[in-house]
Amino acid sequence: MTKLVKDSCNPFSELATSSDQLLNIASGKAVSQETTSYLTNCLENGHDLRQQFENECATDKQRFLKPLKRRKVLNFAHENIKKRIPDKQRAAAESLRDIFIRILIFIN
């Protein structure tokens, strides 16, 4: 628990507000540089994408009815997604754990 407190900081402190990193208010942790870049440039990127869509619609009248590409969103929630371990790695870890438990039982 103390490690969690030490790894986070007060997002309203002077040090945090003068930092070039974005801090999550809920956790007090800094987000990755990729997420920081995405969030700080989202208005410009959105404007560029809208302009591109308007140009495509002007050249091709059927473009308006076609689906849009899905965009990857990087935000604070994306930073907290738990990564899944592939089934092969999980099975290997579980079998190793079982063998270790059997060795401990055998020693006692």
Secondary structure per residue as TSV (DSSP state, phi and psi in degrees):
chain	resnum	aa	ss	phi	psi
A	1	M	-	360.0	-39.2
A	2	T	H	-67.4	-32.1
A	3	K	H	-62.8	-40.3
A	4	L	H	-61.8	-42.0
A	5	V	H	-67.8	-40.4
A	6	K	H	-68.7	-31.9
A	7	D	H	-77.6	-12.7
A	8	S	-	-111.5	168.7
A	9	C	-	-142.9	172.1
A	10	N	-	-78.2	114.7
A	11	P	T	-69.8	-9.3
A	12	F	T	-101.5	0.4
A	13	S	S	-71.2	163.9
A	14	E	H	-60.3	-41.9
A	15	L	H	-61.9	-41.4
A	16	A	H	-71.9	-39.2
A	17	T	H	-72.8	-22.6
A	18	S	T	-93.7	-1.7
A	19	S	S	-75.4	153.8
A	20	D	S	-88.5	0.2
A	21	Q	S	-98.1	149.4
A	22	L	-	-85.9	137.4
A	23	L	B	-113.6	137.2
A	24	N	-	-77.9	123.1
A	25	I	T	-65.1	-36.8
A	26	A	T	-68.3	-40.1
A	27	S	T	-105.5	-20.9
A	28	G	-	75.8	15.4
A	29	K	-	-106.1	149.0
A	30	A	B	-78.1	144.6
A	31	V	-	-88.9	167.5
A	32	S	-	-67.3	162.7
A	33	Q	H	-64.2	-34.5
A	34	E	H	-63.2	-44.8
A	35	T	H	-67.9	-40.2
A	36	T	H	-59.6	-45.5
A	37	S	H	-63.0	-43.0
A	38	Y	H	-61.2	-47.4
A	39	L	H	-69.8	-37.1
A	40	T	H	-76.3	-21.7
A	41	N	T	-108.0	10.7
A	42	C	H	-65.8	-35.2
A	43	L	H	-67.2	-43.4
A	44	E	H	-65.1	-43.5
A	45	N	H	-64.8	-40.4
A	46	G	H	-63.6	-40.7
A	47	H	H	-63.1	-43.2
A	48	D	H	-63.3	-41.8
A	49	L	H	-66.5	-39.2
A	50	R	H	-64.6	-42.2
A	51	Q	H	-62.8	-40.9
A	52	Q	H	-63.1	-42.8
A	53	F	H	-63.6	-42.6
A	54	E	H	-62.1	-40.7
A	55	N	H	-65.6	-40.5
A	56	E	H	-64.9	-39.3
A	57	C	H	-68.6	-32.5
A	58	A	H	-70.0	-34.4
A	59	T	H	-85.6	-31.7
A	60	D	-	-129.8	111.1
A	61	K	G	-65.1	-25.0
A	62	Q	G	-80.3	-10.9
A	63	R	G	-62.7	-31.9
A	64	F	G	-61.9	-32.7
A	65	L	G	-87.7	-11.0
A	66	K	S	-79.0	151.3
A	67	P	-	-70.3	154.7
A	68	L	-	-89.1	151.4
A	69	K	-	-69.6	144.5
A	70	R	-	-75.0	133.6
A	71	R	-	-103.1	140.7
A	72	K	-	-78.4	126.5
A	73	V	-	-103.7	126.2
A	74	L	-	-112.0	113.8
A	75	N	S	-143.3	-172.0
A	76	F	H	-62.7	-38.0
A	77	A	H	-65.9	-35.8
A	78	H	H	-63.4	-32.1
A	79	E	H	-67.1	-25.9
A	80	N	T	-99.3	8.4
A	81	I	-	-70.0	129.9
A	82	K	-	-78.5	136.0
A	83	K	-	-85.9	135.6
A	84	R	-	-87.2	140.3
A	85	I	-	-87.4	132.1
A	86	P	-	-58.4	151.5
A	87	D	H	-58.4	-37.5
A	88	K	H	-63.4	-44.1
A	89	Q	H	-67.6	-38.4
A	90	R	H	-65.2	-43.2
A	91	A	H	-63.5	-39.6
A	92	A	H	-65.6	-41.6
A	93	A	H	-66.3	-39.9
A	94	E	H	-67.8	-39.6
A	95	S	H	-68.0	-37.6
A	96	L	H	-63.8	-41.0
A	97	R	H	-61.8	-43.0
A	98	D	H	-63.5	-41.1
A	99	I	H	-64.5	-42.0
A	100	F	H	-62.3	-41.3
A	101	I	H	-63.7	-41.5
A	102	R	H	-62.5	-39.7
A	103	I	H	-64.3	-42.6
A	104	L	H	-63.4	-40.0
A	105	I	H	-67.3	-39.7
A	106	F	H	-65.1	-37.8
A	107	I	H	-67.9	-38.1
A	108	N	-	-74.9	360.0
